[in-house]
Amino acid sequence: MEHRIAVLGIIVEKTDAVEKLNNVLHEYGRYIIGRMGIPYQRRNLNVISVVIDAPQDVISALSGKIGKLEGITAKTAYSNVISCDE
């Protein structure tokens, strides 16, 4: 199956949505290479980047689920490298 590398940029504006976000990320944990979160207390929000190695449809599903969460904005950037799962 063809895999792509992608970065999900996530902005959390409502802290009560964090638990739901973490549940979604846990559901896709086997595809996540790493994640970094930065609290921005001055603006009362959090910025999270998640690097994922997964099939295109999995990346789209994850991004879509995160984007539906209230108080959370997510955008995805894809690499041009496509690899086959061995």
C-alpha positions in Angstrom: 0.0 0.0 0.0 1.3 3.5 -0.8 2.2 5.7 2.1 2.9 9.4 2.3 4.5 11.6 4.9 2.4 14.5 6.1 2.4 17.2 8.8 -0.8 18.1 10.5 -0.8 21.6 11.9 -3.3 21.9 14.7 -4.5 25.0 16.6 -6.4 24.4 19.8 -8.5 27.4 20.8 -10.7 25.7 23.3 -9.0 23.6 26.0 -12.1 21.5 26.7 -11.6 19.9 23.2 -8.1 18.6 24.1 -9.4 15.2 25.5 -11.4 14.6 22.2 -8.3 15.5 20.2 -6.1 13.2 22.2 -8.6 10.3 21.7 -8.5 10.8 17.9 -4.7 11.0 17.8 -4.5 7.8 20.0 -6.8 6.0 17.5 -4.3 6.7 14.7 -1.2 6.3 16.9 0.3 3.5 14.8 0.8 5.9 12.0 2.2 8.9 14.0 5.9 9.4 13.8 6.0 12.2 16.3 4.2 15.2 17.7 5.1 18.5 19.3 2.9 20.8 21.2 3.6 24.4 22.1 1.3 26.2 24.6 0.9 29.8 23.7 -0.3 31.2 27.0 -0.3 34.9 25.8 -3.1 34.0 23.3 -4.6 31.3 25.4 -4.2 28.6 22.7 -2.0 25.6 21.8 -0.2 24.8 18.6 0.5 21.1 17.8 2.3 19.6 14.9 1.9 15.9 14.1 4.0 14.0 11.6 2.3 11.0 10.1 3.4 8.2 7.7 0.2 6.6 6.4 -1.9 5.9 3.3 -3.6 8.9 1.8 -7.0 7.9 2.9 -5.9 7.4 6.5 -4.3 10.9 6.6 -7.5 12.4 5.1 -9.7 10.6 7.6 -7.5 11.8 10.6 -7.4 15.4 9.3 -11.2 15.3 8.8 -12.0 14.0 12.2 -9.7 16.6 13.9 -11.2 19.4 11.7 -14.7 18.5 12.9 -13.8 19.1 16.6 -15.2 22.3 17.9 -12.5 24.8 18.9 -9.8 23.1 16.8 -8.4 24.1 13.4 -6.3 21.7 11.4 -4.5 21.8 8.1 -2.3 19.2 6.4 0.8 19.5 4.3 1.9 16.5 2.3 5.3 15.5 1.1 5.7 14.6 -2.6 7.4 11.3 -1.6 5.2 8.2 -2.0 6.5 4.9 -0.7 5.2 1.4 -0.6 4.6 -0.3 2.7 6.9 -3.3 3.0 
